[in-house]
Structures are given as C-alpha cells and as structure tokens.
Amino acid sequence: MQGKAFLANATPYCLFDDDIQSHNTEFLRGLDAGFFNYMTESHIMLLDDPMQWPLRDEAYSPVALRLAYRHSLETLA
C-alpha cells in the first residue's frame, strides 16, 4: 500500500493505493490531448472572427479558453 499526500486549496488529503504509479500512468495514457487542442482552436477562431459569435456575450470565448487551460493544468497537476 502506497500513500500520496497532497493539498487541495488548503485542505490536506492522502491517496492510498496498491500501485499509484501504474494507475497514474494508465490515467495519463487515457487522456485525449485533442480535446484541449479542439477547445483552443475553436475558441481562438471565434476571437479572430467576431462575425461567428452566436447571439451571446462576446466574453464567452476568452472565459472558455481560460477554463480549458485551467482544466488542463488541474488534470496534470
């Protein structure tokens, strides 16, 4: 049994597993990096061409880009 301590905000947690490293490797191999590429390309296209914006607030694309970036960092942290 292995333990891995980490903080989420200021709260300490500990993950216990028989083989943390192989489960982490399996998780990382299962990631589809294309998702983050798709998010980036589709929202950059909207930033470059305002005529493609749907009838919504023009701030959605920058926010979506920041969320996708933070999501990717959180996934890999």
PDB file of N, CA, C and O in Angstrom:
ATOM      1  N   MET A   1       0.862  -1.179   0.000  1.00  0.00           N
ATOM      2  CA  MET A   1       0.000   0.000   0.000  1.00  0.00           C
ATOM      3  C   MET A   1       0.900   1.232   0.000  1.00  0.00           C
ATOM      4  O   MET A   1       1.824   1.350   0.805  1.00  0.00           O
ATOM      5  N   GLN A   2       0.608   2.141  -0.920  1.00  0.00           N
ATOM      6  CA  GLN A   2       1.352   3.387  -1.037  1.00  0.00           C
ATOM      7  C   GLN A   2       0.438   4.547  -0.683  1.00  0.00           C
ATOM      8  O   GLN A   2      -0.773   4.482  -0.888  1.00  0.00           O
ATOM      9  N   GLY A   3       1.027   5.606  -0.151  1.00  0.00           N
ATOM     10  CA  GLY A   3       0.271   6.809   0.169  1.00  0.00           C
ATOM     11  C   GLY A   3       0.885   8.019  -0.504  1.00  0.00           C
ATOM     12  O   GLY A   3       2.107   8.134  -0.598  1.00  0.00           O
ATOM     13  N   LYS A   4       0.040   8.917  -0.971  1.00  0.00           N
ATOM     14  CA  LYS A   4       0.496  10.146  -1.613  1.00  0.00           C
ATOM     15  C   LYS A   4      -0.288  11.304  -1.006  1.00  0.00           C
ATOM     16  O   LYS A   4      -1.506  11.389  -1.166  1.00  0.00           O
ATOM     17  N   ALA A   5       0.414  12.193  -0.310  1.00  0.00           N
ATOM     18  CA  ALA A   5      -0.230  13.348   0.314  1.00  0.00           C
ATOM     19  C   ALA A   5      -0.244  14.516  -0.668  1.00  0.00           C
ATOM     20  O   ALA A   5       0.698  14.698  -1.439  1.00  0.00           O
ATOM     21  N   PHE A   6      -1.314  15.304  -0.635  1.00  0.00           N
ATOM     22  CA  PHE A   6      -1.437  16.482  -1.488  1.00  0.00           C
ATOM     23  C   PHE A   6      -2.413  17.460  -0.847  1.00  0.00           C
ATOM     24  O   PHE A   6      -3.184  17.098   0.042  1.00  0.00           O
ATOM     25  N   LEU A   7      -2.366  18.693  -1.308  1.00  0.00           N
ATOM     26  CA  LEU A   7      -3.274  19.737  -0.834  1.00  0.00           C
ATOM     27  C   LEU A   7      -4.242  20.125  -1.941  1.00  0.00           C
ATOM     28  O   LEU A   7      -3.850  20.217  -3.105  1.00  0.00           O
ATOM     29  N   ALA A   8      -5.485  20.350  -1.593  1.00  0.00           N
ATOM     30  CA  ALA A   8      -6.479  20.936  -2.496  1.00  0.00           C
ATOM     31  C   ALA A   8      -6.974  22.187  -1.791  1.00  0.00           C
ATOM     32  O   ALA A   8      -7.668  22.113  -0.777  1.00  0.00           O
ATOM     33  N   ASN A   9      -6.607  23.338  -2.343  1.00  0.00           N
ATOM     34  CA  ASN A   9      -6.735  24.616  -1.632  1.00  0.00           C
ATOM     35  C   ASN A   9      -5.852  24.487  -0.405  1.00  0.00           C
ATOM     36  O   ASN A   9      -4.655  24.241  -0.556  1.00  0.00           O
ATOM     37  N   ALA A  10      -6.366  24.636   0.772  1.00  0.00           N
ATOM     38  CA  ALA A  10      -5.530  24.499   1.971  1.00  0.00           C
ATOM     39  C   ALA A  10      -5.824  23.210   2.730  1.00  0.00           C
ATOM     40  O   ALA A  10      -5.306  23.006   3.828  1.00  0.00           O
ATOM     41  N   THR A  11      -6.650  22.339   2.157  1.00  0.00           N
ATOM     42  CA  THR A  11      -7.056  21.117   2.831  1.00  0.00           C
ATOM     43  C   THR A  11      -6.142  19.955   2.444  1.00  0.00           C
ATOM     44  O   THR A  11      -5.998  19.646   1.261  1.00  0.00           O
ATOM     45  N   PRO A  12      -5.524  19.310   3.436  1.00  0.00           N
ATOM     46  CA  PRO A  12      -4.656  18.169   3.121  1.00  0.00           C
ATOM     47  C   PRO A  12      -5.471  16.898   2.859  1.00  0.00           C
ATOM     48  O   PRO A  12      -6.481  16.648   3.518  1.00  0.00           O
ATOM     49  N   TYR A  13      -5.020  16.109   1.896  1.00  0.00           N
ATOM     50  CA  TYR A  13      -5.628  14.821   1.565  1.00  0.00           C
ATOM     51  C   TYR A  13      -4.513  13.802   1.396  1.00  0.00           C
ATOM     52  O   TYR A  13      -3.350  14.159   1.212  1.00  0.00           O
ATOM     53  N   CYS A  14      -4.880  12.543   1.461  1.00  0.00           N
ATOM     54  CA  CYS A  14      -3.913  11.481   1.198  1.00  0.00           C
ATOM     55  C   CYS A  14      -4.606  10.396   0.380  1.00  0.00           C
ATOM     56  O   CYS A  14      -5.696   9.939   0.722  1.00  0.00           O
ATOM     57  N   LEU A  15      -3.959   9.999  -0.693  1.00  0.00           N
ATOM     58  CA  LEU A  15      -4.470   8.954  -1.573  1.00  0.00           C
ATOM     59  C   LEU A  15      -3.709   7.675  -1.273  1.00  0.00           C
ATOM     60  O   LEU A  15      -2.478   7.675  -1.257  1.00  0.00           O
ATOM     61  N   PHE A  16      -4.426   6.587  -1.036  1.00  0.00           N
ATOM     62  CA  PHE A  16      -3.799   5.297  -0.797  1.00  0.00           C
ATOM     63  C   PHE A  16      -4.185   4.338  -1.912  1.00  0.00           C
ATOM     64  O   PHE A  16      -5.341   4.292  -2.333  1.00  0.00           O
ATOM     65  N   ASP A  17      -3.212   3.579  -2.383  1.00  0.00           N
ATOM     66  CA  ASP A  17      -3.452   2.608  -3.454  1.00  0.00           C
ATOM     67  C   ASP A  17      -2.323   1.581  -3.435  1.00  0.00           C
ATOM     68  O   ASP A  17      -1.247   1.829  -2.892  1.00  0.00           O
ATOM     69  N   ASP A  18      -2.590   0.433  -4.033  1.00  0.00           N
ATOM     70  CA  ASP A  18      -1.564  -0.605  -4.112  1.00  0.00           C
ATOM     71  C   ASP A  18      -0.456  -0.240  -5.094  1.00  0.00           C
ATOM     72  O   ASP A  18       0.703  -0.601  -4.890  1.00  0.00           O
ATOM     73  N   ASP A  19      -0.812   0.474  -6.157  1.00  0.00           N
ATOM     74  CA  ASP A  19       0.182   0.822  -7.176  1.00  0.00           C
ATOM     75  C   ASP A  19      -0.169   2.169  -7.797  1.00  0.00           C
ATOM     76  O   ASP A  19      -0.705   2.233  -8.903  1.00  0.00           O
ATOM     77  N   ILE A  20       0.136   3.231  -7.082  1.00  0.00           N
ATOM     78  CA  ILE A  20      -0.213   4.586  -7.521  1.00  0.00           C
ATOM     79  C   ILE A  20       0.428   4.910  -8.868  1.00  0.00           C
ATOM     80  O   ILE A  20      -0.224   5.478  -9.745  1.00  0.00           O
ATOM     81  N   GLN A  21       1.696   4.553  -9.035  1.00  0.00           N
ATOM     82  CA  GLN A  21       2.407   4.927 -10.261  1.00  0.00           C
ATOM     83  C   GLN A  21       1.770   4.304 -11.502  1.00  0.00           C
ATOM     84  O   GLN A  21       1.609   4.992 -12.509  1.00  0.00           O
ATOM     85  N   SER A  22       1.404   3.028 -11.458  1.00  0.00           N
ATOM     86  CA  SER A  22       0.805   2.426 -12.662  1.00  0.00           C
ATOM     87  C   SER A  22      -0.587   2.988 -12.932  1.00  0.00           C
ATOM     88  O   SER A  22      -0.981   3.124 -14.090  1.00  0.00           O
ATOM     89  N   HIS A  23      -1.336   3.318 -11.878  1.00  0.00           N
ATOM     90  CA  HIS A  23      -2.659   3.928 -12.091  1.00  0.00           C
ATOM     91  C   HIS A  23      -2.520   5.338 -12.651  1.00  0.00           C
ATOM     92  O   HIS A  23      -3.310   5.749 -13.501  1.00  0.00           O
ATOM     93  N   ASN A  24      -1.515   6.088 -12.177  1.00  0.00           N
ATOM     94  CA  ASN A  24      -1.266   7.420 -12.741  1.00  0.00           C
ATOM     95  C   ASN A  24      -0.876   7.322 -14.209  1.00  0.00           C
ATOM     96  O   ASN A  24      -1.346   8.106 -15.033  1.00  0.00           O
ATOM     97  N   THR A  25      -0.017   6.362 -14.537  1.00  0.00           N
ATOM     98  CA  THR A  25       0.402   6.166 -15.925  1.00  0.00           C
ATOM     99  C   THR A  25      -0.789   5.785 -16.799  1.00  0.00           C
ATOM    100  O   THR A  25      -0.938   6.296 -17.909  1.00  0.00           O
ATOM    101  N   GLU A  26      -1.627   4.898 -16.304  1.00  0.00           N
ATOM    102  CA  GLU A  26      -2.833   4.494 -17.050  1.00  0.00           C
ATOM    103  C   GLU A  26      -3.750   5.690 -17.286  1.00  0.00           C
ATOM    104  O   GLU A  26      -4.294   5.849 -18.379  1.00  0.00           O
ATOM    105  N   PHE A  27      -3.924   6.524 -16.276  1.00  0.00           N
ATOM    106  CA  PHE A  27      -4.757   7.720 -16.412  1.00  0.00           C
ATOM    107  C   PHE A  27      -4.196   8.658 -17.471  1.00  0.00           C
ATOM    108  O   PHE A  27      -4.931   9.131 -18.338  1.00  0.00           O
ATOM    109  N   LEU A  28      -2.887   8.930 -17.402  1.00  0.00           N
ATOM    110  CA  LEU A  28      -2.269   9.859 -18.358  1.00  0.00           C
ATOM    111  C   LEU A  28      -2.333   9.328 -19.785  1.00  0.00           C
ATOM    112  O   LEU A  28      -2.518  10.106 -20.721  1.00  0.00           O
ATOM    113  N   ARG A  29      -2.186   8.036 -19.966  1.00  0.00           N
ATOM    114  CA  ARG A  29      -2.295   7.449 -21.314  1.00  0.00           C
ATOM    115  C   ARG A  29      -3.719   7.532 -21.849  1.00  0.00           C
ATOM    116  O   ARG A  29      -3.927   7.539 -23.062  1.00  0.00           O
ATOM    117  N   GLY A  30      -4.684   7.594 -20.965  1.00  0.00           N
ATOM    118  CA  GLY A  30      -6.075   7.678 -21.377  1.00  0.00           C
ATOM    119  C   GLY A  30      -6.543   9.079 -21.723  1.00  0.00           C
ATOM    120  O   GLY A  30      -7.647   9.255 -22.237  1.00  0.00           O
ATOM    121  N   LEU A  31      -5.712  10.082 -21.445  1.00  0.00           N
ATOM    122  CA  LEU A  31      -6.093  11.459 -21.769  1.00  0.00           C
ATOM    123  C   LEU A  31      -6.093  11.671 -23.276  1.00  0.00           C
ATOM    124  O   LEU A  31      -5.217  11.174 -23.985  1.00  0.00           O
ATOM    125  N   ASP A  32      -7.059  12.395 -23.746  1.00  0.00           N
ATOM    126  CA  ASP A  32      -7.126  12.754 -25.159  1.00  0.00           C
ATOM    127  C   ASP A  32      -6.711  14.221 -25.283  1.00  0.00           C
ATOM    128  O   ASP A  32      -7.521  15.127 -25.088  1.00  0.00           O
ATOM    129  N   ALA A  33      -5.450  14.434 -25.608  1.00  0.00           N
ATOM    130  CA  ALA A  33      -4.935  15.797 -25.731  1.00  0.00           C
ATOM    131  C   ALA A  33      -5.664  16.565 -26.827  1.00  0.00           C
ATOM    132  O   ALA A  33      -5.662  17.796 -26.826  1.00  0.00           O
ATOM    133  N   GLY A  34      -6.279  15.859 -27.749  1.00  0.00           N
ATOM    134  CA  GLY A  34      -7.033  16.505 -28.815  1.00  0.00           C
ATOM    135  C   GLY A  34      -8.183  17.354 -28.293  1.00  0.00           C
ATOM    136  O   GLY A  34      -8.574  18.331 -28.931  1.00  0.00           O
ATOM    137  N   PHE A  35      -8.725  16.988 -27.139  1.00  0.00           N
ATOM    138  CA  PHE A  35      -9.815  17.778 -26.556  1.00  0.00           C
ATOM    139  C   PHE A  35      -9.349  19.193 -26.270  1.00  0.00           C
ATOM    140  O   PHE A  35     -10.031  20.156 -26.621  1.00  0.00           O
ATOM    141  N   PHE A  36      -8.190  19.329 -25.636  1.00  0.00           N
ATOM    142  CA  PHE A  36      -7.683  20.651 -25.292  1.00  0.00           C
ATOM    143  C   PHE A  36      -7.291  21.416 -26.553  1.00  0.00           C
ATOM    144  O   PHE A  36      -7.450  22.635 -26.613  1.00  0.00           O
ATOM    145  N   ASN A  37      -6.787  20.717 -27.543  1.00  0.00           N
ATOM    146  CA  ASN A  37      -6.467  21.346 -28.829  1.00  0.00           C
ATOM    147  C   ASN A  37      -7.749  21.852 -29.502  1.00  0.00           C
ATOM    148  O   ASN A  37      -7.780  22.964 -30.029  1.00  0.00           O
ATOM    149  N   TYR A  38      -8.792  21.040 -29.480  1.00  0.00           N
ATOM    150  CA  TYR A  38     -10.078  21.435 -30.058  1.00  0.00           C
ATOM    151  C   TYR A  38     -10.626  22.686 -29.363  1.00  0.00           C
ATOM    152  O   TYR A  38     -11.063  23.629 -30.023  1.00  0.00           O
ATOM    153  N   MET A  39     -10.599  22.686 -28.029  1.00  0.00           N
ATOM    154  CA  MET A  39     -11.108  23.838 -27.284  1.00  0.00           C
ATOM    155  C   MET A  39     -10.349  25.105 -27.675  1.00  0.00           C
ATOM    156  O   MET A  39     -10.945  26.159 -27.894  1.00  0.00           O
ATOM    157  N   THR A  40      -9.047  24.984 -27.756  1.00  0.00           N
ATOM    158  CA  THR A  40      -8.224  26.146 -28.102  1.00  0.00           C
ATOM    159  C   THR A  40      -8.522  26.636 -29.504  1.00  0.00           C
ATOM    160  O   THR A  40      -8.776  27.823 -29.709  1.00  0.00           O
ATOM    161  N   GLU A  41      -8.493  25.730 -30.473  1.00  0.00           N
ATOM    162  CA  GLU A  41      -8.693  26.133 -31.871  1.00  0.00           C
ATOM    163  C   GLU A  41     -10.083  26.708 -32.111  1.00  0.00           C
ATOM    164  O   GLU A  41     -10.228  27.711 -32.810  1.00  0.00           O
ATOM    165  N   SER A  42     -11.094  26.088 -31.542  1.00  0.00           N
ATOM    166  CA  SER A  42     -12.456  26.563 -31.811  1.00  0.00           C
ATOM    167  C   SER A  42     -12.706  27.937 -31.196  1.00  0.00           C
ATOM    168  O   SER A  42     -13.396  28.762 -31.796  1.00  0.00           O
ATOM    169  N   HIS A  43     -12.159  28.193 -30.016  1.00  0.00           N
ATOM    170  CA  HIS A  43     -12.409  29.486 -29.389  1.00  0.00           C
ATOM    171  C   HIS A  43     -11.487  30.576 -29.920  1.00  0.00           C
ATOM    172  O   HIS A  43     -11.868  31.746 -29.940  1.00  0.00           O
ATOM    173  N   ILE A  44     -10.302  30.219 -30.343  1.00  0.00           N
ATOM    174  CA  ILE A  44      -9.436  31.217 -30.985  1.00  0.00           C
ATOM    175  C   ILE A  44     -10.062  31.661 -32.305  1.00  0.00           C
ATOM    176  O   ILE A  44      -9.979  32.834 -32.669  1.00  0.00           O
ATOM    177  N   MET A  45     -10.686  30.725 -33.021  1.00  0.00           N
ATOM    178  CA  MET A  45     -11.371  31.070 -34.262  1.00  0.00           C
ATOM    179  C   MET A  45     -12.457  32.118 -33.986  1.00  0.00           C
ATOM    180  O   MET A  45     -12.625  33.064 -34.756  1.00  0.00           O
ATOM    181  N   LEU A  46     -13.182  31.943 -32.894  1.00  0.00           N
ATOM    182  CA  LEU A  46     -14.233  32.910 -32.555  1.00  0.00           C
ATOM    183  C   LEU A  46     -13.649  34.265 -32.180  1.00  0.00           C
ATOM    184  O   LEU A  46     -14.229  35.307 -32.484  1.00  0.00           O
ATOM    185  N   LEU A  47     -12.495  34.242 -31.517  1.00  0.00           N
ATOM    186  CA  LEU A  47     -11.863  35.526 -31.168  1.00  0.00           C
ATOM    187  C   LEU A  47     -11.378  36.254 -32.422  1.00  0.00           C
ATOM    188  O   LEU A  47     -11.442  37.481 -32.499  1.00  0.00           O
ATOM    189  N   ASP A  48     -10.890  35.486 -33.405  1.00  0.00           N
ATOM    190  CA  ASP A  48     -10.362  36.083 -34.631  1.00  0.00           C
ATOM    191  C   ASP A  48     -11.452  36.605 -35.560  1.00  0.00           C
ATOM    192  O   ASP A  48     -11.214  37.525 -36.343  1.00  0.00           O
ATOM    193  N   ASP A  49     -12.649  36.022 -35.479  1.00  0.00           N
ATOM    194  CA  ASP A  49     -13.730  36.401 -36.390  1.00  0.00           C
ATOM    195  C   ASP A  49     -15.016  36.657 -35.599  1.00  0.00           C
ATOM    196  O   ASP A  49     -15.826  35.745 -35.434  1.00  0.00           O
ATOM    197  N   PRO A  50     -15.212  37.872 -35.114  1.00  0.00           N
ATOM    198  CA  PRO A  50     -16.389  38.180 -34.300  1.00  0.00           C
ATOM    199  C   PRO A  50     -17.717  37.911 -35.009  1.00  0.00           C
ATOM    200  O   PRO A  50     -18.746  37.782 -34.345  1.00  0.00           O
ATOM    201  N   MET A  51     -17.717  37.824 -36.332  1.00  0.00           N
ATOM    202  CA  MET A  51     -18.972  37.555 -37.048  1.00  0.00           C
ATOM    203  C   MET A  51     -19.466  36.131 -36.778  1.00  0.00           C
ATOM    204  O   MET A  51     -20.632  35.832 -37.036  1.00  0.00           O
ATOM    205  N   GLN A  52     -18.610  35.254 -36.268  1.00  0.00           N
ATOM    206  CA  GLN A  52     -19.018  33.884 -35.973  1.00  0.00           C
ATOM    207  C   GLN A  52     -19.591  33.728 -34.570  1.00  0.00           C
ATOM    208  O   GLN A  52     -20.055  32.648 -34.205  1.00  0.00           O
ATOM    209  N   TRP A  53     -19.561  34.810 -33.777  1.00  0.00           N
ATOM    210  CA  TRP A  53     -20.103  34.711 -32.444  1.00  0.00           C
ATOM    211  C   TRP A  53     -21.595  34.461 -32.499  1.00  0.00           C
ATOM    212  O   TRP A  53     -22.306  35.111 -33.265  1.00  0.00           O
ATOM    213  N   PRO A  54     -22.073  33.539 -31.706  1.00  0.00           N
ATOM    214  CA  PRO A  54     -23.532  33.396 -31.603  1.00  0.00           C
ATOM    215  C   PRO A  54     -24.101  34.605 -30.854  1.00  0.00           C
ATOM    216  O   PRO A  54     -23.350  35.475 -30.413  1.00  0.00           O
ATOM    217  N   LEU A  55     -25.376  34.653 -30.719  1.00  0.00           N
ATOM    218  CA  LEU A  55     -26.000  35.783 -30.022  1.00  0.00           C
ATOM    219  C   LEU A  55     -25.788  35.638 -28.518  1.00  0.00           C
ATOM    220  O   LEU A  55     -26.728  35.400 -27.761  1.00  0.00           O
ATOM    221  N   ARG A  56     -24.561  35.784 -28.117  1.00  0.00           N
ATOM    222  CA  ARG A  56     -24.181  35.664 -26.719  1.00  0.00           C
ATOM    223  C   ARG A  56     -23.141  36.738 -26.403  1.00  0.00           C
ATOM    224  O   ARG A  56     -22.682  37.472 -27.279  1.00  0.00           O
ATOM    225  N   ASP A  57     -22.800  36.799 -25.164  1.00  0.00           N
ATOM    226  CA  ASP A  57     -21.788  37.748 -24.714  1.00  0.00           C
ATOM    227  C   ASP A  57     -20.450  37.406 -25.364  1.00  0.00           C
ATOM    228  O   ASP A  57     -20.026  36.251 -25.349  1.00  0.00           O
ATOM    229  N   GLU A  58     -19.796  38.399 -25.927  1.00  0.00           N
ATOM    230  CA  GLU A  58     -18.531  38.168 -26.621  1.00  0.00           C
ATOM    231  C   GLU A  58     -17.410  37.752 -25.671  1.00  0.00           C
ATOM    232  O   GLU A  58     -16.329  37.375 -26.125  1.00  0.00           O
ATOM    233  N   ALA A  59     -17.644  37.814 -24.380  1.00  0.00           N
ATOM    234  CA  ALA A  59     -16.620  37.410 -23.406  1.00  0.00           C
ATOM    235  C   ALA A  59     -16.589  35.896 -23.197  1.00  0.00           C
ATOM    236  O   ALA A  59     -15.711  35.408 -22.485  1.00  0.00           O
ATOM    237  N   TYR A  60     -17.508  35.136 -23.788  1.00  0.00           N
ATOM    238  CA  TYR A  60     -17.548  33.683 -23.566  1.00  0.00           C
ATOM    239  C   TYR A  60     -16.288  32.979 -24.046  1.00  0.00           C
ATOM    240  O   TYR A  60     -15.780  32.102 -23.346  1.00  0.00           O
ATOM    241  N   SER A  61     -15.773  33.330 -25.206  1.00  0.00           N
ATOM    242  CA  SER A  61     -14.599  32.637 -25.732  1.00  0.00           C
ATOM    243  C   SER A  61     -13.361  32.833 -24.867  1.00  0.00           C
ATOM    244  O   SER A  61     -12.675  31.853 -24.577  1.00  0.00           O
ATOM    245  N   PRO A  62     -13.044  34.045 -24.443  1.00  0.00           N
ATOM    246  CA  PRO A  62     -11.887  34.181 -23.548  1.00  0.00           C
ATOM    247  C   PRO A  62     -12.057  33.406 -22.243  1.00  0.00           C
ATOM    248  O   PRO A  62     -11.100  32.817 -21.739  1.00  0.00           O
ATOM    249  N   VAL A  63     -13.261  33.406 -21.704  1.00  0.00           N
ATOM    250  CA  VAL A  63     -13.515  32.669 -20.473  1.00  0.00           C
ATOM    251  C   VAL A  63     -13.370  31.169 -20.725  1.00  0.00           C
ATOM    252  O   VAL A  63     -12.779  30.456 -19.915  1.00  0.00           O
ATOM    253  N   ALA A  64     -13.903  30.696 -21.838  1.00  0.00           N
ATOM    254  CA  ALA A  64     -13.797  29.272 -22.175  1.00  0.00           C
ATOM    255  C   ALA A  64     -12.334  28.860 -22.351  1.00  0.00           C
ATOM    256  O   ALA A  64     -11.942  27.768 -21.939  1.00  0.00           O
ATOM    257  N   LEU A  65     -11.532  29.727 -22.958  1.00  0.00           N
ATOM    258  CA  LEU A  65     -10.101  29.431 -23.105  1.00  0.00           C
ATOM    259  C   LEU A  65      -9.408  29.345 -21.749  1.00  0.00           C
ATOM    260  O   LEU A  65      -8.597  28.449 -21.516  1.00  0.00           O
ATOM    261  N   ARG A  66      -9.726  30.274 -20.863  1.00  0.00           N
ATOM    262  CA  ARG A  66      -9.115  30.235 -19.525  1.00  0.00           C
ATOM    263  C   ARG A  66      -9.550  28.982 -18.775  1.00  0.00           C
ATOM    264  O   ARG A  66      -8.732  28.345 -18.112  1.00  0.00           O
ATOM    265  N   LEU A  67     -10.822  28.622 -18.872  1.00  0.00           N
ATOM    266  CA  LEU A  67     -11.309  27.419 -18.193  1.00  0.00           C
ATOM    267  C   LEU A  67     -10.656  26.155 -18.741  1.00  0.00           C
ATOM    268  O   LEU A  67     -10.282  25.269 -17.972  1.00  0.00           O
ATOM    269  N   ALA A  68     -10.514  26.063 -20.059  1.00  0.00           N
ATOM    270  CA  ALA A  68      -9.869  24.897 -20.657  1.00  0.00           C
ATOM    271  C   ALA A  68      -8.409  24.814 -20.226  1.00  0.00           C
ATOM    272  O   ALA A  68      -7.901  23.728 -19.945  1.00  0.00           O
ATOM    273  N   TYR A  69      -7.737  25.961 -20.173  1.00  0.00           N
ATOM    274  CA  TYR A  69      -6.334  25.995 -19.734  1.00  0.00           C
ATOM    275  C   TYR A  69      -6.221  25.523 -18.287  1.00  0.00           C
ATOM    276  O   TYR A  69      -5.374  24.691 -17.964  1.00  0.00           O
ATOM    277  N   ARG A  70      -7.073  26.055 -17.423  1.00  0.00           N
ATOM    278  CA  ARG A  70      -7.028  25.671 -16.007  1.00  0.00           C
ATOM    279  C   ARG A  70      -7.431  24.215 -15.820  1.00  0.00           C
ATOM    280  O   ARG A  70      -6.878  23.521 -14.967  1.00  0.00           O
ATOM    281  N   HIS A  71      -8.384  23.754 -16.606  1.00  0.00           N
ATOM    282  CA  HIS A  71      -8.786  22.349 -16.556  1.00  0.00           C
ATOM    283  C   HIS A  71      -7.606  21.442 -16.907  1.00  0.00           C
ATOM    284  O   HIS A  71      -7.378  20.424 -16.254  1.00  0.00           O
ATOM    285  N   SER A  72      -6.860  21.824 -17.945  1.00  0.00           N
ATOM    286  CA  SER A  72      -5.707  21.014 -18.335  1.00  0.00           C
ATOM    287  C   SER A  72      -4.638  21.037 -17.247  1.00  0.00           C
ATOM    288  O   SER A  72      -4.024  20.006 -16.972  1.00  0.00           O
ATOM    289  N   LEU A  73      -4.403  22.190 -16.626  1.00  0.00           N
ATOM    290  CA  LEU A  73      -3.425  22.260 -15.537  1.00  0.00           C
ATOM    291  C   LEU A  73      -3.862  21.415 -14.339  1.00  0.00           C
ATOM    292  O   LEU A  73      -3.053  20.712 -13.733  1.00  0.00           O
ATOM    293  N   GLU A  74      -5.140  21.493 -14.009  1.00  0.00           N
ATOM    294  CA  GLU A  74      -5.660  20.729 -12.881  1.00  0.00           C
ATOM    295  C   GLU A  74      -5.553  19.234 -13.146  1.00  0.00           C
ATOM    296  O   GLU A  74      -5.246  18.455 -12.242  1.00  0.00           O
ATOM    297  N   THR A  75      -5.808  18.839 -14.385  1.00  0.00           N
ATOM    298  CA  THR A  75      -5.740  17.425 -14.734  1.00  0.00           C
ATOM    299  C   THR A  75      -4.329  16.886 -14.594  1.00  0.00           C
ATOM    300  O   THR A  75      -4.137  15.745 -14.172  1.00  0.00           O
ATOM    301  N   LEU A  76      -3.346  17.691 -14.940  1.00  0.00           N
ATOM    302  CA  LEU A  76      -1.957  17.230 -14.940  1.00  0.00           C
ATOM    303  C   LEU A  76      -1.195  17.586 -13.660  1.00  0.00           C
ATOM    304  O   LEU A  76      -0.047  17.174 -13.490  1.00  0.00           O
ATOM    305  N   ALA A  77      -1.814  18.337 -12.775  1.00  0.00           N
ATOM    306  CA  ALA A  77      -1.107  18.732 -11.536  1.00  0.00           C
ATOM    307  C   ALA A  77      -1.016  17.589 -10.554  1.00  0.00           C
ATOM    308  O   ALA A  77      -0.456  17.750  -9.470  1.00  0.00           O
TER     309      ALA A  77
END
